[in-house]
Amino acid sequence: MPDLAVVDGDLDWDTFVASYWDRRPVLYRAVSNPPFEEAATFWTAVLAAEPSRGGPALTPNAQFTVERFQRVEAGDQLPAGDDGSFDGYQERLADLLGGRRYALVMNCFHAFDYGLWSRQRLFFAPLWQRVGLPYVSAITTMFHGTYEHSPVGVHRDRYGTFMFGLRGRKRMRFWTGRPWSEPVTTVLDYAPYRSESFAVEIGPGDLLYWPASYYHVGESAGTEPATSVNVGIPREASGVLAAPELFADVDPVRIGDPTAGLGQLDPVPAALYAPGPDPDGRLPDALPASLQQATVQLRGFARDGELRDRTTALSLRFWTAGGFRPVPPPAPARRLDDATPVRTVPQTPLLWSAAETGTMLAANGQVLRTAVRPAGVRRLLASLAGGRVVRVGALLDTVVGGPGSGAARSGATGSDRTAPLPATRDGVRELLALLVGCRGLVSVPNGGRGAASKPDGTPEDR
């Protein structure tokens, strides 16, 4: 296997970037602190399956295939809390499917659980430091099942891929170039091309990387179900304008839909594709209708003063999401008393920028708007610098003055799509509560003398 490197030691990012990144596949047999483990992955799969339960059809974030046939309705065949584990899920499916082979694929996996998303962000941060943060988000996909081979067959992605083996054994087969001459992008029956390939088996705890240039297919290495999670880093342009987030937040349930984001827009319809030149090299006389409507909407934003705020919010989300968007939703906000001690969360930057009215403040890919001017936000962050534990009342005094300062709460929600929270004690109190919900701040029991609570107040950060 001349194209495959095998490393028995831990992952060293400097060596990885110098020797393997965009160059050749490499298999690591021992990786410290991988972002995925079996039990947490199962419970994230339960959360990711929830939108498809009880509906007329599977949502685009989930695909379920029996033998070679994709199911449109498979809500009862997705992981459920009553299964308790992948073992329990497999037992139930064995009865439902009569032993037939199946494949479960779940897209945008990181957006359904904060703990999993946070571990991914920390794991890949050293890679971003060396190669840059991906402008288009990395993708996370869970694969589980007993399928003979990947449902799409042999194919090539525009992503450099990291595959984390969790349970069972799986075989990945690779070709350095396209093995067929037919004008198709994927091949299901690839037996005639097998001799030109090389393969590697992946087991629990293994990490396999391959560049975007390799054609590949996943195969079962036995009869037992295998589970893996792939993280894809975009390496090639998709041809689609990277503007959907300027118009609307992408719903993770629709991330498997090629029109996700754009399909949520009103009045902009799906598929903002920019046409290329004609055979003579001439560009089209007019923009496509969808792009023309988008241009009109952007002009409206500029005229109303929204464009700067929208681009600012998009930038703040980008720089605080750690390369993985959409991000998990915030936890419900809880009112904070003046005596509640809070502090920042290690390795979770709080970034801010001036807005048309007041300031935008972001953490973990979530953006909040406040009417507090940038000078007040700077005082707030300076008080929390270095991980200092500070009581809420003291922070309010620092930003807006003592009790009785300012007007009453205005009723705004603080989202970056709505009016800002007011620059009053009540408004800033709610801002701090929302930052706790976004896991940018954490409340500290016992005034900092005990261990800090989980950022969302739950044992698993779910």
Secondary structure, DSSP 8 states (H G I E B T S, - for coil): -TT-EEE-S---HHHHHHHTTTT--EEES--SS-S--HHHHHHHHHHHHGGGTTSSS--TTEEEEETTEEES--GGGS--GGG-SHHHHHHHHHHHHTT--EEEEESSGGGG-HHHHHHHHHHHHHHHHHH---SS--EEEEEEE--SB-TT-BB--SEEEEEEEEES-EEEEEESS----SS-S-BS--GGGGGG-EEEEE-TT-EEEE-TT-EEEEEESSSS-EEEEEEEEE-S--SB-S-HHHHS---GGGTTSTTTTGGG-SSS-S--B-----TTS---SS--HHHHHHHHHHHHHHHHTHHHHHHHHHHHHHHHTTT--S-----------TT-EEEE-TT---EEEE-SSSEEEEETTEEEEESS-HHHHHHHHHHHGGG--EEHHHHHHHHH-STT-S--------BTTS--B-SSHHHHHHHHHHHHHTTSEEE-GGGGTS----TTSSTT--
